[in-house]
């Protein structure tokens, strides 16, 4: 009995695509998690920080269709939130 060759399609392209999607998703979570809104009054130096990027990131991670690994996404959001708290960028609202 003769053996026939089967055409085996290589999955290198899909593996590269998956890596790029994974890195872009982590970048999205880092950028989104670092956004804060700081509300302050004109005469006071006290400001109220609100982690809106972290909240939107949690909503996005929990309702995402292509879940890669939710624990890593939450960890990236948490680290980005802590870095974004001390970084001097974000949305500042003065009343």
N, CA, C and O atoms as a GROMACS GRO file, in nm:
protein
  380
    1UNK      N    1   0.084  -0.117   0.000
    1UNK     CA    2   0.000   0.000   0.000
    1UNK      C    3   0.090   0.125   0.000
    1UNK      O    4   0.180   0.137   0.082
    2UNK      N    5   0.063   0.213  -0.091
    2UNK     CA    6   0.143   0.334  -0.105
    2UNK      C    7   0.093   0.441  -0.009
    2UNK      O    8  -0.027   0.456   0.015
    3UNK      N    9   0.189   0.514   0.045
    3UNK     CA   10   0.153   0.624   0.135
    3UNK      C   11   0.131   0.749   0.053
    3UNK      O   12   0.204   0.777  -0.042
    4UNK      N   13   0.032   0.823   0.090
    4UNK     CA   14   0.005   0.949   0.021
    4UNK      C   15   0.051   1.065   0.109
    4UNK      O   16   0.045   1.059   0.232
    5UNK      N   17   0.096   1.167   0.043
    5UNK     CA   18   0.139   1.286   0.117
    5UNK      C   19   0.017   1.372   0.150
    5UNK      O   20  -0.070   1.394   0.066
    6UNK      N   21   0.015   1.418   0.269
    6UNK     CA   22  -0.092   1.510   0.309
    6UNK      C   23  -0.036   1.651   0.309
    6UNK      O   24   0.076   1.676   0.354
    7UNK      N   25  -0.113   1.741   0.260
    7UNK     CA   26  -0.072   1.881   0.262
    7UNK      C   27  -0.095   1.936   0.402
    7UNK      O   28  -0.208   1.952   0.448
    8UNK      N   29   0.014   1.965   0.466
    8UNK     CA   30   0.007   2.019   0.601
    8UNK      C   31   0.035   2.168   0.592
    8UNK      O   32   0.145   2.210   0.556
    9UNK      N   33  -0.062   2.245   0.626
    9UNK     CA   34  -0.045   2.390   0.623
    9UNK      C   35   0.028   2.435   0.748
    9UNK      O   36  -0.006   2.396   0.860
   10UNK      N   37   0.130   2.517   0.728
   10UNK     CA   38   0.206   2.566   0.842
   10UNK      C   39   0.133   2.683   0.904
   10UNK      O   40   0.068   2.762   0.835
   11UNK      N   41   0.142   2.693   1.033
   11UNK     CA   42   0.070   2.797   1.107
   11UNK      C   43   0.162   2.907   1.156
   11UNK      O   44   0.134   2.969   1.258
   12UNK      N   45   0.270   2.931   1.089
   12UNK     CA   46   0.363   3.034   1.132
   12UNK      C   47   0.301   3.173   1.124
   12UNK      O   48   0.323   3.256   1.212
   13UNK      N   49   0.224   3.199   1.018
   13UNK     CA   50   0.161   3.330   1.003
   13UNK      C   51   0.061   3.358   1.114
   13UNK      O   52   0.056   3.470   1.166
   14UNK      N   53  -0.018   3.259   1.152
   14UNK     CA   54  -0.116   3.281   1.257
   14UNK      C   55  -0.050   3.297   1.393
   14UNK      O   56  -0.101   3.369   1.478
   15UNK      N   57   0.065   3.230   1.415
   15UNK     CA   58   0.136   3.246   1.541
   15UNK      C   59   0.196   3.386   1.551
   15UNK      O   60   0.192   3.447   1.658
   16UNK      N   61   0.250   3.438   1.440
   16UNK     CA   62   0.303   3.574   1.441
   16UNK      C   63   0.191   3.674   1.461
   16UNK      O   64   0.209   3.774   1.532
   17UNK      N   65   0.079   3.650   1.401
   17UNK     CA   66  -0.035   3.738   1.415
   17UNK      C   67  -0.085   3.739   1.559
   17UNK      O   68  -0.121   3.844   1.612
   18UNK      N   69  -0.086   3.624   1.623
   18UNK     CA   70  -0.130   3.616   1.761
   18UNK      C   71  -0.036   3.691   1.853
   18UNK      O   72  -0.081   3.757   1.947
   19UNK      N   73   0.094   3.684   1.829
   19UNK     CA   74   0.190   3.757   1.911
   19UNK      C   75   0.170   3.907   1.897
   19UNK      O   76   0.176   3.980   1.996
   20UNK      N   77   0.148   3.955   1.776
   20UNK     CA   78   0.127   4.098   1.754
   20UNK      C   79  -0.002   4.145   1.820
   20UNK      O   80  -0.006   4.253   1.878
   21UNK      N   81  -0.106   4.064   1.812
   21UNK     CA   82  -0.233   4.100   1.876
   21UNK      C   83  -0.215   4.104   2.027
   21UNK      O   84  -0.267   4.193   2.094
   22UNK      N   85  -0.141   4.009   2.080
   22UNK     CA   86  -0.117   4.004   2.225
   22UNK      C   87  -0.040   4.128   2.272
   22UNK      O   88  -0.075   4.188   2.374
   23UNK      N   89   0.064   4.166   2.198
   23UNK     CA   90   0.142   4.284   2.235
   23UNK      C   91   0.060   4.412   2.222
   23UNK      O   92   0.071   4.502   2.306
   24UNK      N   93  -0.021   4.422   2.119
   24UNK     CA   94  -0.106   4.541   2.104
   24UNK      C   95  -0.210   4.550   2.214
   24UNK      O   96  -0.243   4.660   2.261
   25UNK      N   97  -0.264   4.434   2.256
   25UNK     CA   98  -0.360   4.436   2.365
   25UNK      C   99  -0.295   4.478   2.496
   25UNK      O  100  -0.354   4.553   2.573
   26UNK      N  101  -0.174   4.429   2.522
   26UNK     CA  102  -0.104   4.471   2.644
   26UNK      C  103  -0.072   4.620   2.640
   26UNK      O  104  -0.083   4.688   2.742
   27UNK      N  105  -0.034   4.671   2.524
   27UNK     CA  106  -0.009   4.815   2.510
   27UNK      C  107  -0.136   4.894   2.534
   27UNK      O  108  -0.133   5.000   2.598
   28UNK      N  109  -0.248   4.845   2.484
   28UNK     CA  110  -0.377   4.912   2.508
   28UNK      C  111  -0.409   4.915   2.658
   28UNK      O  112  -0.452   5.018   2.710
   29UNK      N  113  -0.389   4.803   2.726
   29UNK     CA  114  -0.418   4.799   2.869
   29UNK      C  115  -0.325   4.888   2.950
   29UNK      O  116  -0.368   4.950   3.047
   30UNK      N  117  -0.198   4.897   2.910
   30UNK     CA  118  -0.105   4.985   2.981
   30UNK      C  119  -0.142   5.131   2.960
   30UNK      O  120  -0.143   5.209   3.056
   31UNK      N  121  -0.173   5.169   2.838
   31UNK     CA  122  -0.212   5.308   2.812
   31UNK      C  123  -0.346   5.342   2.877
   31UNK      O  124  -0.362   5.450   2.934
   32UNK      N  125  -0.439   5.251   2.869
   32UNK     CA  126  -0.571   5.276   2.927
   32UNK      C  127  -0.567   5.278   3.078
   32UNK      O  128  -0.634   5.359   3.142
   33UNK      N  129  -0.489   5.189   3.137
   33UNK     CA  130  -0.483   5.181   3.282
   33UNK      C  131  -0.413   5.299   3.348
   33UNK      O  132  -0.434   5.326   3.466
   34UNK      N  133  -0.330   5.369   3.272
   34UNK     CA  134  -0.256   5.480   3.331
   34UNK      C  135  -0.332   5.612   3.327
   34UNK      O  136  -0.278   5.714   3.372
   35UNK      N  137  -0.453   5.615   3.275
   35UNK     CA  138  -0.530   5.739   3.267
   35UNK      C  139  -0.604   5.766   3.398
   35UNK      O  140  -0.676   5.680   3.449
   36UNK      N  141  -0.585   5.884   3.448
   36UNK     CA  142  -0.651   5.929   3.571
   36UNK      C  143  -0.719   6.062   3.544
   36UNK      O  144  -0.675   6.140   3.459
   37UNK      N  145  -0.825   6.088   3.616
   37UNK     CA  146  -0.888   6.220   3.619
   37UNK      C  147  -0.870   6.274   3.760
   37UNK      O  148  -0.912   6.213   3.857
   38UNK      N  149  -0.806   6.390   3.769
   38UNK     CA  150  -0.781   6.452   3.899
   38UNK      C  151  -0.864   6.579   3.909
   38UNK      O  152  -0.846   6.673   3.831
   39UNK      N  153  -0.954   6.582   4.005
   39UNK     CA  154  -1.046   6.693   4.024
   39UNK      C  155  -0.996   6.773   4.144
   39UNK      O  156  -0.973   6.718   4.251
   40UNK      N  157  -0.981   6.903   4.124
   40UNK     CA  158  -0.936   6.988   4.235
   40UNK      C  159  -1.013   7.120   4.232
   40UNK      O  160  -1.072   7.158   4.131
   41UNK      N  161  -1.011   7.186   4.345
   41UNK     CA  162  -1.074   7.317   4.359
   41UNK      C  163  -0.966   7.423   4.341
   41UNK      O  164  -0.850   7.398   4.371
   42UNK      N  165  -1.003   7.539   4.292
   42UNK     CA  166  -0.905   7.643   4.263
   42UNK      C  167  -0.824   7.684   4.386
   42UNK      O  168  -0.702   7.698   4.377
   43UNK      N  169  -0.889   7.704   4.497
   43UNK     CA  170  -0.818   7.754   4.614
   43UNK      C  171  -0.750   7.644   4.695
   43UNK      O  172  -0.660   7.672   4.774
   44UNK      N  173  -0.791   7.521   4.677
   44UNK     CA  174  -0.734   7.411   4.754
   44UNK      C  175  -0.624   7.341   4.675
   44UNK      O  176  -0.625   7.337   4.552
   45UNK      N  177  -0.530   7.286   4.749
   45UNK     CA  178  -0.426   7.206   4.685
   45UNK      C  179  -0.462   7.058   4.687
   45UNK      O  180  -0.389   6.975   4.633
   46UNK      N  181  -0.574   7.025   4.750
   46UNK     CA  182  -0.618   6.886   4.757
   46UNK      C  183  -0.690   6.848   4.628
   46UNK      O  184  -0.780   6.919   4.583
   47UNK      N  185  -0.650   6.738   4.570
   47UNK     CA  186  -0.718   6.690   4.448
   47UNK      C  187  -0.771   6.550   4.473
   47UNK      O  188  -0.717   6.473   4.552
   48UNK      N  189  -0.878   6.519   4.402
   48UNK     CA  190  -0.941   6.387   4.413
   48UNK      C  191  -0.906   6.308   4.287
   48UNK      O  192  -0.957   6.340   4.180
   49UNK      N  193  -0.820   6.207   4.298
   49UNK     CA  194  -0.787   6.128   4.178
   49UNK      C  195  -0.887   6.015   4.157
   49UNK      O  196  -0.926   5.946   4.252
   50UNK      N  197  -0.929   5.997   4.032
   50UNK     CA  198  -1.024   5.891   3.995
   50UNK      C  199  -0.960   5.810   3.882
   50UNK      O  200  -0.926   5.866   3.778
   51UNK      N  201  -0.945   5.679   3.900
   51UNK     CA  202  -0.880   5.597   3.796
   51UNK      C  203  -0.978   5.553   3.687
   51UNK      O  204  -1.018   5.436   3.683
   52UNK      N  205  -1.016   5.644   3.600
   52UNK     CA  206  -1.115   5.612   3.497
   52UNK      C  207  -1.061   5.514   3.394
   52UNK      O  208  -1.137   5.431   3.344
   53UNK      N  209  -0.934   5.522   3.362
   53UNK     CA  210  -0.875   5.428   3.267
   53UNK      C  211  -0.875   5.286   3.319
   53UNK      O  212  -0.898   5.192   3.244
   54UNK      N  213  -0.850   5.272   3.448
   54UNK     CA  214  -0.854   5.139   3.510
   54UNK      C  215  -0.995   5.081   3.508
   54UNK      O  216  -1.013   4.962   3.484
   55UNK      N  217  -1.093   5.166   3.533
   55UNK     CA  218  -1.233   5.121   3.533
   55UNK      C  219  -1.275   5.078   3.393
   55UNK      O  220  -1.336   4.973   3.376
   56UNK      N  221  -1.242   5.159   3.291
   56UNK     CA  222  -1.275   5.122   3.153
   56UNK      C  223  -1.197   4.998   3.109
   56UNK      O  224  -1.250   4.915   3.034
   57UNK      N  225  -1.073   4.985   3.154
   57UNK     CA  226  -0.994   4.868   3.121
   57UNK      C  227  -1.053   4.740   3.181
   57UNK      O  228  -1.053   4.636   3.116
   58UNK      N  229  -1.102   4.749   3.305
   58UNK     CA  230  -1.167   4.633   3.366
   58UNK      C  231  -1.293   4.594   3.291
   58UNK      O  232  -1.320   4.475   3.271
   59UNK      N  233  -1.370   4.692   3.250
   59UNK     CA  234  -1.491   4.663   3.173
   59UNK      C  235  -1.456   4.600   3.038
   59UNK      O  236  -1.522   4.506   2.994
   60UNK      N  237  -1.353   4.651   2.974
   60UNK     CA  238  -1.311   4.597   2.846
   60UNK      C  239  -1.256   4.455   2.860
   60UNK      O  240  -1.284   4.369   2.777
   61UNK      N  241  -1.179   4.430   2.965
   61UNK     CA  242  -1.120   4.296   2.985
   61UNK      C  243  -1.226   4.194   3.022
   61UNK      O  244  -1.214   4.077   2.985
   62UNK      N  245  -1.329   4.235   3.093
   62UNK     CA  246  -1.430   4.138   3.134
   62UNK      C  247  -1.528   4.105   3.022
   62UNK      O  248  -1.587   3.997   3.023
   63UNK      N  249  -1.546   4.195   2.925
   63UNK     CA  250  -1.641   4.171   2.816
   63UNK      C  251  -1.573   4.144   2.683
   63UNK      O  252  -1.637   4.152   2.578
   64UNK      N  253  -1.446   4.114   2.686
   64UNK     CA  254  -1.371   4.094   2.563
   64UNK      C  255  -1.402   3.958   2.501
   64UNK      O  256  -1.417   3.858   2.573
   65UNK      N  257  -1.410   3.953   2.369
   65UNK     CA  258  -1.443   3.829   2.301
   65UNK      C  259  -1.321   3.737   2.289
   65UNK      O  260  -1.332   3.616   2.311
   66UNK      N  261  -1.205   3.793   2.253
   66UNK     CA  262  -1.083   3.714   2.237
   66UNK      C  263  -0.998   3.725   2.363
   66UNK      O  264  -0.905   3.805   2.369
   67UNK      N  265  -1.030   3.647   2.461
   67UNK     CA  266  -0.956   3.650   2.588
   67UNK      C  267  -0.828   3.570   2.574
   67UNK      O  268  -0.831   3.451   2.544
   68UNK      N  269  -0.716   3.635   2.597
   68UNK     CA  270  -0.589   3.564   2.592
   68UNK      C  271  -0.558   3.509   2.730
   68UNK      O  272  -0.548   3.388   2.748
   69UNK      N  273  -0.544   3.596   2.825
   69UNK     CA  274  -0.526   3.554   2.963
   69UNK      C  275  -0.570   3.671   3.050
   69UNK      O  276  -0.502   3.773   3.056
   70UNK      N  277  -0.681   3.656   3.116
   70UNK     CA  278  -0.741   3.765   3.190
   70UNK      C  279  -0.654   3.808   3.309
   70UNK      O  280  -0.653   3.926   3.344
   71UNK      N  281  -0.583   3.714   3.372
   71UNK     CA  282  -0.498   3.749   3.486
   71UNK      C  283  -0.384   3.842   3.444
   71UNK      O  284  -0.350   3.934   3.518
   72UNK      N  285  -0.327   3.818   3.328
   72UNK     CA  286  -0.219   3.904   3.280
   72UNK      C  287  -0.274   4.041   3.243
   72UNK      O  288  -0.209   4.143   3.266
   73UNK      N  289  -0.393   4.045   3.187
   73UNK     CA  290  -0.455   4.173   3.153
   73UNK      C  291  -0.484   4.255   3.278
   73UNK      O  292  -0.460   4.376   3.280
   74UNK      N  293  -0.534   4.191   3.382
   74UNK     CA  294  -0.560   4.262   3.507
   74UNK      C  295  -0.430   4.310   3.572
   74UNK      O  296  -0.426   4.419   3.627
   75UNK      N  297  -0.325   4.229   3.564
   75UNK     CA  298  -0.196   4.270   3.621
   75UNK      C  299  -0.138   4.389   3.545
   75UNK      O  300  -0.083   4.481   3.607
   76UNK      N  301  -0.150   4.389   3.413
   76UNK     CA  302  -0.101   4.502   3.334
   76UNK      C  303  -0.180   4.628   3.367
   76UNK      O  304  -0.122   4.737   3.377
   77UNK      N  305  -0.310   4.616   3.385
   77UNK     CA  306  -0.392   4.731   3.424
   77UNK      C  307  -0.352   4.784   3.561
   77UNK      O  308  -0.344   4.906   3.581
   78UNK      N  309  -0.328   4.695   3.655
   78UNK     CA  310  -0.293   4.737   3.790
   78UNK      C  311  -0.157   4.807   3.795
   78UNK      O  312  -0.144   4.911   3.860
   79UNK      N  313  -0.059   4.753   3.727
   79UNK     CA  314   0.073   4.816   3.725
   79UNK      C  315   0.066   4.951   3.654
   79UNK      O  316   0.125   5.048   3.700
   80UNK      N  317  -0.006   4.958   3.544
   80UNK     CA  318  -0.020   5.084   3.472
   80UNK      C  319  -0.095   5.187   3.555
   80UNK      O  320  -0.066   5.306   3.548
   81UNK      N  321  -0.192   5.143   3.635
   81UNK     CA  322  -0.265   5.235   3.721
   81UNK      C  323  -0.172   5.295   3.826
   81UNK      O  324  -0.179   5.415   3.853
   82UNK      N  325  -0.087   5.215   3.884
   82UNK     CA  326   0.004   5.266   3.985
   82UNK      C  327   0.108   5.359   3.925
   82UNK      O  328   0.144   5.459   3.986
   83UNK      N  329   0.157   5.328   3.806
   83UNK     CA  330   0.252   5.417   3.740
   83UNK      C  331   0.184   5.546   3.698
   83UNK      O  332   0.241   5.655   3.710
   84UNK      N  333   0.062   5.536   3.648
   84UNK     CA  334  -0.012   5.654   3.605
   84UNK      C  335  -0.049   5.747   3.719
   84UNK      O  336  -0.070   5.867   3.697
   85UNK      N  337  -0.057   5.694   3.841
   85UNK     CA  338  -0.088   5.780   3.956
   85UNK      C  339   0.026   5.877   3.985
   85UNK      O  340   0.002   5.992   4.020
   86UNK      N  341   0.149   5.830   3.970
   86UNK     CA  342   0.264   5.914   4.001
   86UNK      C  343   0.317   5.991   3.881
   86UNK      O  344   0.395   6.085   3.898
   87UNK      N  345   0.279   5.955   3.760
   87UNK     CA  346   0.325   6.024   3.640
   87UNK      C  347   0.249   6.156   3.624
   87UNK      O  348   0.131   6.164   3.659
   88UNK      N  349   0.315   6.258   3.573
   88UNK     CA  350   0.250   6.390   3.562
   88UNK      C  351   0.168   6.409   3.436
   88UNK      O  352   0.179   6.513   3.371
   89UNK      N  353   0.089   6.312   3.399
   89UNK     CA  354   0.001   6.330   3.284
   89UNK      C  355  -0.137   6.277   3.318
   89UNK      O  356  -0.153   6.198   3.411
   90UNK      N  357  -0.235   6.321   3.244
   90UNK     CA  358  -0.373   6.283   3.270
   90UNK      C  359  -0.464   6.401   3.246
   90UNK      O  360  -0.424   6.501   3.186
   91UNK      N  361  -0.585   6.390   3.292
   91UNK     CA  362  -0.683   6.496   3.276
   91UNK      C  363  -0.702   6.565   3.410
   91UNK      O  364  -0.738   6.500   3.509
   92UNK      N  365  -0.679   6.695   3.414
   92UNK     CA  366  -0.692   6.771   3.538
   92UNK      C  367  -0.812   6.865   3.524
   92UNK      O  368  -0.821   6.942   3.429
   93UNK      N  369  -0.904   6.858   3.619
   93UNK     CA  370  -1.024   6.941   3.617
   93UNK      C  371  -1.022   7.031   3.740
   93UNK      O  372  -1.014   6.981   3.852
   94UNK      N  373  -1.027   7.161   3.720
   94UNK     CA  374  -1.031   7.258   3.829
   94UNK      C  375  -1.168   7.323   3.834
   94UNK      O  376  -1.222   7.367   3.733
   95UNK      N  377  -1.224   7.328   3.954
   95UNK     CA  378  -1.353   7.395   3.974
   95UNK      C  379  -1.334   7.527   4.042
   95UNK      O  380  -1.432   7.598   4.066
   0.00000   0.00000   0.00000
